[in-house]
């Protein structure tokens, strides 16, 4: 936090991410109001997250070739325009599922391209120093936004209407645009291994990326496919299983954010963890167990406690995984390494949302979440024994 550039980034990101979570609550409740269907919840969410699978790696390529701050400013400006258009359509009563799916896809495309750019830019802002703590604080910011965003979003939507969610999202992006335009271009290179990719000196690092980051990314993809979609189906659980209104749904969603805050604070306090490759699969397995338990409870307090635990593990997973990937990459390919991370961490979400949403329509939301969590737990076990090099790399 002594780095003014990083502190400014953290404040702008907190504003933008809070707006994003408000819009997420608005989108989920709008779909449920129009259809009352877990299938459509999963399908609309997948339409906004499918670009993560299609375009995340290309965002990493952009980060290696162009000025990262310019890409951040341009991408967020496009998000403002789309969010305002969607808010206007909802307010005028002209929004349809097809329109919502199309604009969600457009928003998802921009986020998919911008996410690896943002991660690489974060490394620039801290100059590679205290990277683990910087990512932990960034995760803390995301977790705070995840907590207050749904809570405020539920109240705002119940009071004003769904359109306000997307209007607030548009306004929340303005500080990040201004910051990216005001900050000078970061031209300093930070990695000591700045060799040409074809030289013998660089060969071991490229080999490590192939042998370590790829299997590790498959583990992360299993997490986002099998565990993360519970967030998309949470409106259905809140309304049709726990019998809560939109305020209750917002508060229940905020429980996960509260856990994420605690997880991020703990990680920032601990600092560097040298056994990330071992901690991550263990944490993922624990998250799968907690999700299975969550599907069986009917007490709102217990459900909130389990979501709190899952949220803490989610943050731990994200922060450690991103640090792991950054440490395995040189600066000349940091964007592409973050693109691979984004593809793994975000690309699995649309697959999981569509698959689990479809399965929920056939066997129920609880059964679908249990099946997905069990599958994710099995992947943890396979990774532990089948990929020892990736497990012990960092």
Buried (B, 14 or more C-beta within 10 A) or exposed (E): EEBEBBEBBBBBBBBBBBBBBBBBBBBBBBBBEBBEBBBBBBBBBBBBBBBBBBBBBBBBBBBBEEBBBEBBBBBBBBBBEBBBBBBBBBBEEEBEBEBBBBBBBBBBBBBBBBBBBBBBBBBBBBBBEBBBBBBBBBBBBBBBBBBBBBBBBBBBBBEEBBBBBBBBBBBBBBBBBBBBEEBEEBEEEBBEEEBEEEEEEBEEBEEBBEBBBEBBBBBBBBBBBBBBBBBBBBBBBBBEBBEBEBBBBBBBBBBBBBBBBBBBBBBBEEEEBEEBBBBBBEBBBBBBBBBBBBBEBEEBEEBBBBBBBBBBBBBBBBBBBBBBBBEBBBBBBBBBBBBBBBBBBBBBBBBBBBBBBBBBBEEBBBEBBBBBBBBBBBBBEBBBEEBEEBBEBB
